[in-house]
Amino acid sequence: MTRLAACLLLALAAPSAGAARDALLVDLACTALSESPRLVLLRLRGAEVALAAEGPRGASVEPAFAQLDRELARLVRCAERAGRLSDGAFVVLGDRALLTTHTAVRPNVWLRAAGLIGAQGRWTALVRSNGGSAFVYASDARAALQAREGLEAESRETNAFRVVSAEEMIRLGADPEAWFGLEAEAGFAFEDDRAGPPLAPARERGAGGHLAGRAEQRTAFVAFGRGVRRGLDVPRMSQLDVAPTLAALLGVELEPTAGRALVGLLRVGPAGVRARPGRPGG
């Protein structure tokens, strides 16, 4: 068995996200770099675990980010040892923000009380949580209307969330199968429980999955290396812009996407950076 295969098996066998799994993934990447790959993608989640368990101000959050920095530094050293540092580029970004949470909202408890969720898991309307947001599904228009009327009443009563119209859901690119959506207010997050109190202490103190547009949920984007211009600040960048921008950096053609290739972040070669125009991301 090659070292690369052994590292991959260890990473797959790691029980859960955290510092140990992050270290295994960096081991795997370091091994892969010696084989001159064109692209290496890693998702390191040690900081996410701390954020979810304790919230953004938890005692373990700063040490978790410090450990993440050490793993990234180790990856850079591996690239240098493999002779890839001078001809490669690094991009570090967050995929979502976790906001402080104190109270769980369980809309399915209300739907069950209204008779929309029955025994053996049968339902005519159901809420599926994304954390800071949720999608509402229904078997038909009548059930969707009943669910919406009930949830709008609970929204007014609790001030814990708002109902999101189908039009806004479509504009945000949400699941088209959902009849409408829900967005939690600050400090609240959705859970999928169908029994117990509809409002309860949240299991986790940090939650992601909020709808786009909140300033406090913006994440970082840092890039350096070959093909990347130095000293630039990016006032605003959608996550939808990441893939087209990296495709332009790699010289790869993508099908039209909702994001934009921010070619101004890249060094333009003799032939220029080729990128297909797309619709602006949110």
C-alpha positions in Angstrom: 0.0 0.0 0.0 1.3 3.4 -0.9 1.7 6.1 1.7 -0.9 8.2 -0.1 -3.5 5.3 0.1 -2.6 4.7 3.7 -3.2 8.4 4.6 -6.5 8.3 2.7 -7.7 5.3 4.6 -6.8 6.9 7.9 -8.6 10.1 7.0 -11.7 8.2 6.0 -11.6 6.2 9.2 -11.3 9.2 11.4 -14.5 9.2 13.6 -15.5 12.9 13.3 -14.5 16.4 12.3 -11.8 17.9 14.5 -8.1 18.6 14.9 -7.1 14.9 14.5 -9.0 14.6 11.2 -7.6 17.9 10.0 -4.0 16.7 10.7 -4.7 13.5 8.7 -6.0 15.5 5.8 -2.9 17.7 5.7 -0.8 14.5 5.9 -2.7 13.3 2.8 -2.2 16.6 1.0 1.5 16.6 1.8 1.8 13.2 0.3 -0.2 14.1 -2.8 2.0 17.2 -3.4 5.0 15.0 -4.1 3.0 13.6 -7.1 2.5 17.0 -8.7 -1.3 17.3 -8.7 -2.9 20.2 -10.5 -5.4 20.9 -7.7 -5.7 19.8 -4.0 -8.9 20.6 -2.1 -9.1 20.3 1.7 -11.9 21.0 4.1 -10.5 21.5 7.6 -13.2 21.6 10.2 -11.5 21.8 13.6 -12.6 25.5 14.1 -16.1 24.7 13.0 -16.4 22.1 15.8 -15.4 24.6 18.4 -17.7 27.3 17.0 -20.7 24.9 17.0 -20.1 23.6 20.5 -19.3 26.9 22.3 -20.3 29.8 20.0 -18.0 32.4 18.4 -16.8 33.6 21.8 -16.1 30.2 23.3 -12.8 29.5 25.1 -11.8 26.8 22.6 -12.4 28.9 19.5 -9.2 30.9 19.4 -7.0 27.8 20.1 -8.9 25.9 17.4 -8.1 28.6 14.8 -4.5 28.7 16.0 -4.2 24.9 15.4 -5.8 25.5 12.0 -3.1 28.1 11.2 -0.4 25.6 12.2 -1.8 23.0 9.8 -1.9 25.6 7.0 1.7 26.5 7.8 2.6 22.8 7.6 1.0 22.5 4.3 3.0 25.5 2.9 6.2 23.8 4.2 5.2 20.6 2.5 4.7 22.5 -0.8 8.1 24.0 -0.4 9.8 20.7 0.3 8.0 19.2 -2.8 9.3 22.1 -4.9 5.8 23.3 -5.6 5.8 26.6 -3.7 7.2 28.8 -6.4 4.8 27.5 -9.1 1.6 27.1 -7.0 -1.0 29.2 -5.4 -2.9 28.9 -2.1 -6.5 29.9 -1.5 -8.0 29.8 2.1 -11.6 30.6 2.6 -14.5 30.0 4.9 -17.5 28.1 3.5 -20.0 29.4 6.1 -20.3 31.5 9.3 -21.6 30.1 12.6 -23.6 32.7 14.6 -24.3 32.7 18.3 -27.3 30.5 19.2 -29.2 30.2 22.4 -32.7 28.9 21.6 -33.9 26.1 19.3 -37.1 26.5 17.3 -38.9 23.3 16.4 -41.6 24.1 13.8 -42.5 20.4 13.3 -43.9 20.4 16.8 -46.5 23.0 15.7 -47.2 21.1 12.5 -47.7 17.9 14.4 -50.1 19.7 16.8 -52.0 20.9 13.7 -52.4 17.4 12.4 -50.0 17.9 9.5 -47.5 15.3 10.8 -48.9 12.0 11.9 -47.8 8.6 13.1 -45.1 6.5 11.6 -43.5 9.6 10.1 -46.4 10.3 7.7 -46.8 14.0 6.9 -48.6 16.4 4.6 -46.3 19.3 5.6 -42.8 19.1 7.1 -40.0 21.5 8.0 -36.4 20.6 7.3 -33.8 22.6 9.1 -30.6 24.1 7.8 -29.8 25.7 11.2 -30.4 29.4 10.7 -33.0 28.8 8.0 -35.5 26.0 7.1 -37.5 24.8 4.1 -41.1 23.9 4.3 -42.4 21.0 2.2 -46.0 20.0 1.6 -48.0 17.3 -0.2 -50.3 19.8 -1.8 -51.3 23.5 -1.9 -54.0 23.0 0.8 -51.4 21.6 3.3 -48.9 24.3 2.4 -51.5 27.0 3.1 -52.4 25.5 6.4 -48.8 25.2 7.4 -48.0 28.7 6.4 -50.9 30.2 8.3 -50.0 28.3 11.4 -46.3 29.2 11.2 -47.0 32.8 10.5 -49.1 32.9 13.7 -46.3 31.3 15.7 -43.8 33.7 14.2 -45.9 36.7 15.4 -46.3 35.1 18.8 -42.7 34.1 19.4 -40.7 36.7 17.4 -38.2 33.9 16.9 -38.3 33.6 13.1 -39.9 35.0 10.0 -41.7 33.3 7.1 -39.9 33.6 3.8 -42.0 33.8 0.7 -41.6 31.5 -2.3 -40.6 34.5 -4.4 -37.7 35.4 -2.0 -36.7 31.7 -1.8 -36.5 31.5 -5.6 -34.4 34.8 -5.7 -32.0 33.3 -3.2 -31.6 30.1 -5.2 -33.2 27.9 -2.5 -34.6 24.4 -3.0 -37.4 24.8 -5.6 -39.3 21.8 -4.2 -40.0 23.8 -1.0 -43.3 25.7 -0.8 -41.8 28.5 1.4 -39.1 29.0 3.9 -38.3 30.2 7.4 -35.4 32.4 8.7 -34.4 32.4 12.4 -33.9 35.7 14.2 -30.6 36.4 15.9 -29.8 33.9 18.6 -32.3 31.3 17.3 -31.8 28.2 15.2 -34.1 25.5 13.8 -34.1 21.9 14.8 -36.1 19.0 13.2 -37.6 17.5 16.4 -41.3 16.6 16.1 -41.9 16.2 19.9 -41.2 18.2 23.0 -41.5 22.0 23.5 -41.4 24.1 20.3 -38.9 26.4 21.9 -36.0 24.9 23.9 -32.4 25.5 24.8 -30.3 25.0 21.7 -28.1 21.9 21.6 -25.3 23.9 20.0 -24.2 27.4 20.7 -23.3 28.2 17.1 -25.3 27.6 14.0 -24.9 28.2 10.2 -27.3 28.0 7.4 -28.7 31.5 7.6 -30.0 33.1 4.4 -27.6 35.4 2.5 -27.3 39.0 3.2 -26.3 39.4 6.9 -23.0 41.3 7.3 -22.1 39.2 10.4 -22.0 36.0 8.4 -19.4 37.0 5.8 -16.4 34.7 5.7 -12.8 35.3 4.7 -11.0 34.8 1.3 -7.2 34.9 1.2 -5.2 34.0 -1.9 -1.5 34.2 -2.7 1.0 32.6 -5.0 1.5 32.2 -8.7 -1.1 34.0 -10.8 -2.5 36.0 -7.9 -2.1 39.8 -7.7 -0.5 41.1 -4.5 -1.8 43.7 -2.1 -5.4 43.8 -3.1 -8.4 44.1 -0.8 -11.7 42.6 -1.9 -14.6 44.7 -0.6 -17.3 42.1 -1.4 -17.2 38.6 -2.9 -19.9 36.0 -3.0 -19.1 32.4 -2.4 -20.6 31.8 -5.8 -17.7 33.8 -7.2 -15.1 31.4 -5.8 -15.4 28.5 -8.3 -15.4 30.8 -11.5 -12.4 32.7 -10.1 -10.4 29.6 -9.4 -11.3 28.2 -12.7 -9.9 31.3 -14.4 -6.7 30.9 -12.3 -6.4 27.3 -13.5 -7.3 28.1 -17.1 -10.3 25.8 -16.9 -13.6 26.6 -18.8 -16.8 26.3 -16.7 -20.3 26.1 -17.8 -22.2 29.4 -17.1 -22.7 29.8 -13.3 -24.5 32.2 -11.0 -21.1 33.5 -9.9 -18.5 35.8 -11.5 -14.9 35.3 -12.2 -13.1 38.1 -10.4 -10.3 38.3 -12.9 -9.0 41.5 -11.3 -7.6 39.4 -8.5 -5.5 37.5 -11.0 -2.3 38.2 -12.9 -3.2 38.4 -16.6 -0.9 36.3 -18.8 0.0 37.1 -22.4 -3.3 35.7 -23.7 -5.3 37.2 -20.9 -7.5 35.4 -18.5 -10.4 33.7 -20.2 -13.6 33.6 -18.3 -17.3 33.3 -19.2 -19.5 36.0 -17.9 -22.1 35.0 -15.4 -24.9 36.5 -13.4 -23.7 38.4 -10.3 -23.8 36.4 -7.1 -25.6 37.5 -4.0 
